[in-house]
Amino acid sequence: MKYAGKGLLCSIVLSGVFAGGAYSASTSDTSKPKNIIFVVGDGMGPAFTTAYRMFADDPTTDNVENTVFDRILVGMASTHPDYATGYVTDSAASATALATGIKTYNGAIGVDVNKQQVLTVLERAKQNGMKTGVAVTSQINHATPAGFSVKNVDREEYDQIADSYFDHKINGKFVLDVMLGGGWKYFKRKDRDLTREFQTAGYQYVDSLKQLSTVAPNKPLLGLFADVAMPWALDSPAKMRLPILAKAAVKQLEGDEGFFLLVEASLVDWAGHANDIGAAMTEMHDLALTMEWLEGYVEQNPDTLVVLTADHSTGGLTIGKDAKYAWSPEYLRGLSVSPWTMAEQLVNSDDRATLASALLGFELSKAESSKLSKAKGEKDLYTALRHILNERSRTGWTTRGHTGVDVQVFAMGKGAAKFSGYSDNTDLAKKVFSLLD
C-alpha cells in the first residue's frame, strides 16, 4: 500500500525536484517573493519525517520511495529558547522565535524576555500592504498562530488571545484577513462573541469545511470548525483537512498585493504528547498532502516562497525499540478511526476484541484482547490501544513532552536558497524579514 502515493493531491511533480535528492534551490535565487507561505509541523522532529517515509512506502517495490519532505529538505535548525529558560522550548517561545527572530521564555506570545512586544514577520507583511492569514488544525488562538499574530505574556490566556485577534491592529487594520482552524470555545463566549464582532466588521464567518467552497472571494474570512482543536485527521472526511484549509486560505489571500500565510499541522505535536503513533502518522500524511499541493502551487506561481520547519520535536519518537532491529508500520496503515475514537466506541461494547480488531485492521492476540477487556473507561482504553500499536509497530517514545533536538528546514520557490544549511530558529525569521524589507 503506497499511502502517500494515492489521493486527490498526490500526482503533483515539481520541476526542480531531483530523484533521490532534496529540492535544489538555485544559489542565485535571492530575489524577493511576492507571496510567502510559512508552514510549521508542530512537534515534527526528524524521526517523524523518517517514520512517515516508511509508513508511506510501497512494500511491493524494492526501494523505499522518497516523500515530499525528502524532495524539499534544505537544512536544519536549533530550537532552544532564551538561555535563562533552558535548552528545551515550548511552542510559544519557538513560535515567537520563528516569527520575530528573538529568543524568549517558554510561554511567551510575541514578547521578549522583558515582556515587551516585538514585531513579527506576519505583522511586517501587513505593514507592507500584503494580505495575511493563518490556517491551522488547532484552535487559531493556540501558541503557534498566536505567536505570529498577537501579543501576550502567557500562552494560557486563551480568551485574552482570542480577543486580541479583534483588538490588536496594524496601521489601524486587523492583523489577519483570513483565520481558519478551531476555537468556538474561545471566540463564542458568554462575555463576548467575537464571531459576531468580526461579521459586523465585514468578515465572512463559516463553521463547516463544506462552506469554504461557497465563500465570496477576496473578502476577509473567519472559519472556525471545532470547539477547540479540529478532529484528528483519522476522524475527518478523506482522513485529511489541512489541505482544504490551506487551499481555501490561499484562494482568499491571492491578489496583486501578495500575501503571507502561516499554515500549521498542529496535531502532529498532540499525537507526540500522547505517544500515539497511529494518529501521528496520519497527521503527517495530512501535512504531506498539503506540501504536495504547495509543490504544484509553486510550480504554477514561481514568485511564491514556501518554508516548512518544526517548532520543536515532541515525544522522543524512536523508530524501533528494545533489542529487535525492526519497525513495522503495516500495523498503522489500516486504522479506520483514531485510537481515541476507538476507545470511545469500545467503552460500552460487549465484544471489545472483535470491534477493536475491525477498527485496527488486524487480529488481536489473547493478551491484547485481555488488556482491552480489563480497561476501565475511555482513558484506560486509549492507553491500552496506544500500547498495542506501539508494541506491534515497535515504536519507542522517551517522553510525553518536548525534546531539544534540532529540526529540519524545508524550502521551495523564490528565495528558497536563503534557507539552506544550518540555522537557529531565530535566523529563519531574520531571513524572512530580509525578504520583506
C-alpha positions as CSV (number, residue, x, y, z in Angstrom):
1,M,0.0,0.0,0.0
2,K,1.5,3.3,-1.0
3,Y,-0.3,5.6,1.4
4,A,1.1,8.9,0.2
5,G,1.0,7.9,-3.4
6,K,-2.7,8.0,-3.8
7,G,-5.4,10.6,-3.2
8,L,-6.5,13.9,-4.7
9,L,-3.2,15.7,-4.2
10,C,-0.6,13.1,-4.8
11,S,0.1,13.3,-8.5
12,I,1.9,16.7,-8.4
13,V,5.5,16.8,-9.6
14,L,7.6,19.9,-9.1
15,S,10.2,21.0,-11.7
16,G,13.4,21.3,-9.7
17,V,12.9,18.1,-7.8
18,F,15.6,15.6,-8.5
19,A,15.3,11.8,-8.0
20,G,16.8,10.6,-4.7
21,G,17.7,14.1,-3.5
22,A,16.4,17.3,-1.9
23,Y,14.9,20.2,-3.7
24,S,17.7,22.2,-5.4
25,A,17.3,25.9,-4.9
26,S,19.4,27.9,-7.2
27,T,22.0,29.9,-5.3
28,S,21.2,32.9,-7.4
29,D,17.5,32.7,-6.5
30,T,17.7,35.6,-3.9
31,S,15.0,37.9,-5.3
32,K,12.1,38.8,-3.1
33,P,9.0,36.6,-3.4
34,K,5.5,38.1,-3.9
35,N,3.9,35.5,-1.6
36,I,5.3,33.8,1.5
37,I,3.8,30.6,2.9
38,F,5.4,29.6,6.3
39,V,4.5,26.1,7.4
40,V,5.0,24.7,10.8
41,G,4.8,21.0,11.6
42,D,4.3,21.3,15.3
43,G,6.4,18.8,17.2
44,M,7.7,17.3,13.9
45,G,11.2,16.2,14.8
46,P,13.4,14.4,12.2
47,A,12.1,11.0,13.4
48,F,8.6,11.9,12.3
49,T,9.6,12.5,8.7
50,T,11.7,9.3,8.6
51,A,8.8,7.3,10.1
52,Y,6.5,8.8,7.6
53,R,8.7,7.7,4.7
54,M,8.4,4.1,5.9
55,F,4.7,4.5,6.7
56,A,4.1,5.8,3.1
57,D,6.4,3.2,1.5
58,D,5.1,0.8,-1.1
59,P,6.1,-2.6,0.2
60,T,5.7,-4.2,-3.2
61,T,8.7,-2.4,-4.6
62,D,12.4,-2.9,-3.9
63,N,13.0,0.7,-2.8
64,V,11.8,2.9,0.0
65,E,10.3,5.8,-2.0
66,N,11.1,9.4,-1.2
67,T,8.4,11.7,0.1
68,V,7.7,15.4,-0.4
69,F,9.8,16.0,2.8
70,D,12.8,14.4,1.1
71,R,12.4,16.4,-2.0
72,I,12.4,19.9,-0.4
73,L,14.8,19.4,2.5
74,V,17.4,22.2,2.6
75,G,18.8,22.4,6.2
76,M,18.5,22.1,10.0
77,A,17.7,24.5,12.8
78,S,18.3,24.6,16.5
79,T,15.2,25.3,18.7
80,H,16.3,26.3,22.3
81,P,14.5,29.2,23.9
82,D,16.2,32.0,25.8
83,Y,19.2,30.6,27.7
84,A,17.7,31.5,31.1
85,T,14.8,29.2,30.3
86,G,17.0,26.2,29.3
87,Y,17.6,24.1,26.3
88,V,14.1,22.8,25.6
89,T,11.5,25.1,24.1
90,D,7.7,25.1,24.2
91,S,5.6,26.1,21.2
92,A,5.1,29.7,22.3
93,A,8.8,30.6,22.7
94,S,9.6,28.8,19.5
95,A,6.7,30.4,17.6
96,T,7.9,33.8,18.8
97,A,11.5,33.0,17.7
98,L,10.3,31.8,14.3
99,A,8.1,34.9,13.9
100,T,10.3,37.6,15.4
101,G,13.9,36.5,15.3
102,I,14.2,37.0,19.1
103,K,14.7,34.4,21.8
104,T,12.2,34.5,24.7
105,Y,10.9,32.5,27.6
106,N,8.6,29.5,27.4
107,G,5.0,30.7,27.4
108,A,5.7,34.0,25.7
109,I,3.5,35.1,22.8
110,G,5.1,37.8,20.6
111,V,7.0,39.3,23.6
112,D,10.7,39.3,24.6
113,V,12.2,38.2,27.9
114,N,11.3,41.6,29.3
115,K,7.7,41.0,28.2
116,Q,8.0,43.8,25.7
117,Q,6.1,43.4,22.4
118,V,8.2,42.6,19.3
119,L,7.2,42.8,15.6
120,T,6.5,39.5,13.7
121,V,7.1,38.7,10.1
122,L,3.4,38.4,9.6
123,E,2.9,41.9,11.0
124,R,5.6,43.3,8.8
125,A,3.9,41.8,5.8
126,K,0.7,43.6,6.9
127,Q,2.7,46.8,7.3
128,N,3.9,46.3,3.7
129,G,0.3,46.1,2.4
130,M,0.2,42.3,2.0
131,K,-2.8,40.2,2.9
132,T,-2.2,37.9,5.8
133,G,-3.7,34.7,7.2
134,V,-3.4,31.6,9.4
135,A,-4.7,28.1,8.6
136,V,-4.2,25.6,11.4
137,T,-5.7,22.4,12.8
138,S,-5.5,23.5,16.5
139,Q,-7.6,26.4,17.8
140,I,-6.5,29.6,16.0
141,N,-5.5,31.2,19.3
142,H,-3.1,28.4,20.1
143,A,0.6,29.1,20.6
144,T,1.9,29.0,17.0
145,P,-0.7,31.1,15.2
146,A,-0.9,33.4,18.2
147,G,2.9,33.8,18.2
148,F,2.8,35.1,14.6
149,S,-0.3,37.3,15.1
150,V,-0.8,38.9,18.6
151,K,0.9,39.6,21.9
152,N,0.5,38.1,25.4
153,V,2.9,37.3,28.3
154,D,1.2,34.0,28.9
155,R,0.1,31.5,26.2
156,E,-2.5,30.1,28.5
157,E,-4.6,33.3,28.4
158,Y,-6.7,31.8,25.6
159,D,-9.7,34.2,26.0
160,Q,-7.4,37.3,26.0
161,I,-5.5,36.0,23.0
162,A,-8.8,35.4,21.1
163,D,-9.8,39.0,22.0
164,S,-6.5,40.2,20.6
165,Y,-7.3,38.9,17.2
166,F,-10.0,41.5,17.0
167,D,-8.5,44.3,19.2
168,H,-4.8,44.2,18.0
169,K,-4.4,46.3,14.9
170,I,-1.5,47.2,12.5
171,N,-1.8,50.6,10.9
172,G,-5.4,50.6,12.1
173,K,-6.2,47.4,10.3
174,F,-6.9,43.9,11.5
175,V,-3.7,41.8,11.6
176,L,-5.3,38.8,9.8
177,D,-7.5,38.8,6.7
178,V,-8.1,35.0,6.9
179,M,-8.4,32.8,10.0
180,L,-9.1,29.1,9.7
181,G,-9.0,26.4,12.4
182,G,-10.7,25.5,15.6
183,G,-11.8,27.7,18.6
184,W,-15.5,28.1,19.1
185,K,-14.9,27.8,22.9
186,Y,-12.8,31.0,22.9
187,F,-14.4,33.0,20.1
188,K,-18.1,32.4,21.1
189,R,-18.3,33.1,24.8
190,K,-21.0,34.4,27.1
191,D,-19.0,37.6,27.8
192,R,-18.0,38.2,24.2
193,D,-19.0,36.7,20.8
194,L,-16.0,37.5,18.5
195,T,-17.7,35.8,15.5
196,R,-20.4,38.4,15.5
197,E,-17.9,41.2,16.0
198,F,-15.9,40.1,13.0
199,Q,-19.0,39.7,10.9
200,T,-20.1,43.3,11.9
201,A,-16.6,44.4,10.8
202,G,-17.1,42.9,7.3
203,Y,-15.8,39.4,7.7
204,Q,-17.5,36.3,6.4
205,Y,-17.9,33.6,9.0
206,V,-18.3,29.9,8.4
207,D,-18.3,26.9,10.8
208,S,-18.1,23.9,8.5
209,L,-15.5,22.9,5.9
210,K,-18.2,22.5,3.2
211,Q,-19.0,26.2,3.5
212,L,-15.5,27.1,2.4
213,S,-16.4,26.4,-1.2
214,T,-19.2,28.9,-1.1
215,V,-17.5,32.0,0.4
216,A,-17.1,35.2,-1.6
217,P,-13.5,35.6,-2.9
218,N,-11.2,38.5,-1.9
219,K,-13.3,39.2,1.3
220,P,-12.0,38.7,4.9
221,L,-12.8,35.3,6.3
222,L,-13.1,33.7,9.7
223,G,-13.7,30.0,9.7
224,L,-13.9,28.0,13.0
225,F,-14.6,24.3,12.7
226,A,-14.4,22.9,16.2
227,D,-14.8,23.8,19.9
228,V,-11.0,23.6,20.5
229,A,-8.8,21.7,18.0
230,M,-10.2,20.2,14.9
231,P,-10.8,16.4,14.9
232,W,-7.9,14.0,14.2
233,A,-7.2,13.5,10.5
234,L,-8.2,9.9,11.1
235,D,-11.6,11.1,12.2
236,S,-12.0,13.5,9.3
237,P,-13.6,13.0,5.9
238,A,-10.9,11.6,3.5
239,K,-8.6,11.3,6.5
240,M,-7.4,14.8,6.0
241,R,-8.3,18.5,6.4
242,L,-5.2,20.7,6.4
243,P,-5.0,20.7,2.5
244,I,-8.6,22.0,2.5
245,L,-7.7,24.8,4.9
246,A,-4.5,25.8,3.0
247,K,-6.2,25.8,-0.4
248,A,-9.1,27.9,0.9
249,A,-6.8,30.4,2.6
250,V,-4.6,30.8,-0.5
251,K,-7.6,31.4,-2.6
252,Q,-8.9,34.1,-0.3
253,L,-5.5,35.8,0.0
254,E,-4.4,35.9,-3.6
255,G,-4.1,39.3,-5.2
256,D,-1.8,41.9,-6.7
257,E,-0.5,42.9,-3.2
258,G,0.8,39.5,-2.4
259,F,0.2,37.6,0.9
260,F,1.8,36.0,3.9
261,L,0.1,32.8,5.2
262,L,1.0,30.7,8.2
263,V,0.0,27.1,8.0
264,E,0.3,24.7,10.9
265,A,-0.1,20.9,11.2
266,S,-0.8,21.4,14.8
267,L,-1.8,17.9,15.9
268,V,1.5,16.2,15.0
269,D,2.5,17.6,18.3
270,W,-0.6,16.5,20.1
271,A,0.0,12.9,18.9
272,G,3.5,13.1,20.1
273,H,2.5,14.2,23.5
274,A,0.1,11.3,23.6
275,N,2.7,8.9,22.3
276,D,0.1,7.9,19.7
277,I,2.0,6.6,16.7
278,G,-1.3,5.8,14.8
279,A,-2.6,9.4,15.0
280,A,0.9,10.8,14.4
281,M,1.4,9.1,11.0
282,T,-2.0,10.2,9.7
283,E,-1.3,13.8,10.9
284,M,2.0,13.6,9.0
285,H,0.1,12.3,5.9
286,D,-2.3,15.3,6.3
287,L,0.8,17.6,6.2
288,A,2.4,15.7,3.3
289,L,-0.7,16.1,1.2
290,T,-0.6,19.9,1.9
291,M,3.0,20.1,0.9
292,E,2.4,18.2,-2.3
293,W,-0.3,20.7,-3.2
294,L,2.0,23.5,-2.4
295,E,4.6,22.0,-4.7
296,G,2.2,22.3,-7.5
297,Y,1.2,25.8,-6.4
298,V,4.9,27.0,-6.5
299,E,5.2,25.4,-9.9
300,Q,2.3,27.5,-11.2
301,N,3.2,30.6,-9.1
302,P,7.1,30.7,-9.1
303,D,7.0,34.1,-7.3
304,T,5.9,32.2,-4.1
305,L,8.2,31.1,-1.3
306,V,7.3,28.1,0.9
307,V,9.2,27.4,4.0
308,L,8.5,24.4,6.3
309,T,10.0,23.7,9.6
310,A,9.1,22.4,13.1
311,D,9.0,24.4,16.3
312,H,10.5,21.5,18.2
313,S,10.3,17.7,18.5
314,T,7.7,16.1,20.7
315,G,7.6,12.7,22.4
316,G,11.2,11.5,21.7
317,L,9.9,9.2,18.9
318,T,12.2,6.3,18.1
319,I,11.8,4.0,15.0
320,G,12.4,0.6,16.6
321,K,12.7,-0.3,20.3
322,D,14.3,-2.9,22.6
323,A,16.8,-5.4,21.2
324,K,15.0,-6.3,17.9
325,Y,16.1,-4.3,14.9
326,A,12.7,-3.7,13.3
327,W,9.9,-1.2,12.8
328,S,6.5,-2.4,11.4
329,P,4.4,0.4,10.0
330,E,2.0,-2.1,8.4
331,Y,0.1,-2.1,11.7
332,L,-0.6,1.6,11.4
333,R,-2.0,1.6,7.8
334,G,-5.3,0.0,8.4
335,L,-6.8,2.2,11.2
336,S,-10.4,3.2,10.4
337,V,-10.6,5.9,13.1
338,S,-8.2,7.5,15.7
339,P,-7.2,5.5,18.7
340,W,-9.1,7.9,20.9
341,T,-12.3,7.5,18.9
342,M,-11.7,3.7,19.1
343,A,-11.7,4.0,22.8
344,E,-15.0,5.9,22.8
345,Q,-16.5,3.2,20.7
346,L,-15.1,0.3,22.7
347,V,-16.1,1.6,26.2
348,N,-19.7,0.2,26.0
349,S,-19.0,-2.7,23.7
350,D,-19.9,-6.3,24.7
351,D,-17.2,-7.7,22.5
352,R,-14.3,-5.3,22.6
353,A,-11.8,-7.7,21.0
354,T,-13.9,-8.2,17.8
355,L,-14.7,-4.5,17.4
356,A,-11.1,-3.4,18.1
357,S,-9.7,-5.9,15.5
358,A,-12.1,-4.4,13.0
359,L,-11.1,-0.8,13.9
360,L,-7.4,-1.5,14.0
361,G,-7.3,-3.6,10.8
362,F,-5.5,-6.6,12.4
363,E,-6.5,-9.5,14.7
364,L,-5.7,-9.0,18.3
365,S,-3.8,-11.6,20.4
366,K,-5.2,-13.1,23.5
367,A,-3.0,-10.9,25.6
368,E,-4.1,-7.8,23.7
369,S,-7.8,-8.8,24.0
370,S,-7.4,-9.3,27.7
371,K,-5.8,-5.9,28.1
372,L,-8.8,-4.2,26.5
373,S,-11.3,-6.2,28.4
374,K,-9.7,-5.2,31.7
375,A,-9.5,-1.5,30.8
376,K,-11.9,0.8,32.7
377,G,-13.1,3.9,30.9
378,E,-12.1,5.7,27.8
379,K,-8.7,6.9,29.1
380,D,-7.6,3.4,30.1
381,L,-8.8,2.0,26.7
382,Y,-6.9,4.8,24.9
383,T,-3.8,3.9,26.8
384,A,-4.2,0.2,26.0
385,L,-4.7,0.9,22.3
386,R,-1.7,3.2,22.1
387,H,0.4,0.5,23.8
388,I,-0.8,-2.2,21.4
389,L,0.1,0.0,18.4
390,N,3.5,0.9,19.8
391,E,4.3,-2.7,20.6
392,R,3.1,-4.1,17.3
393,S,5.0,-1.4,15.3
394,R,7.9,-1.5,17.7
395,T,7.7,2.3,18.2
396,G,9.5,3.8,21.1
397,W,9.0,7.1,22.9
398,T,11.2,8.7,25.5
399,T,8.9,11.4,26.9
400,R,5.4,12.8,26.9
401,G,6.9,16.3,26.5
402,H,9.3,18.1,24.1
403,T,12.9,17.3,23.3
404,G,15.8,19.7,22.5
405,V,16.9,18.1,19.2
406,D,17.5,20.2,16.0
407,V,14.7,20.1,13.5
408,Q,14.6,20.1,9.7
409,V,14.1,23.1,7.4
410,F,12.4,22.7,4.0
411,A,12.0,25.3,1.3
412,M,11.0,25.8,-2.3
413,G,10.2,28.7,-4.6
414,K,11.6,32.2,-4.9
415,G,14.2,32.9,-2.2
416,A,14.5,29.2,-1.0
417,A,18.3,29.3,-1.3
418,K,18.5,31.6,1.7
419,F,17.3,28.8,4.0
420,S,19.9,26.2,3.1
421,G,22.3,24.8,5.7
422,Y,22.3,25.2,9.5
423,S,20.2,27.9,11.1
424,D,19.0,28.8,14.5
425,N,15.2,29.2,14.6
426,T,15.7,33.0,15.0
427,D,17.7,33.0,11.8
428,L,14.6,31.8,9.8
429,A,12.7,34.8,10.9
430,K,15.5,37.1,10.1
431,K,15.8,35.7,6.6
432,V,12.0,36.2,6.1
433,F,12.4,39.7,7.3
434,S,15.1,40.3,4.8
435,L,12.8,39.2,2.0
436,L,10.0,41.6,3.3
437,D,12.2,44.6,4.0
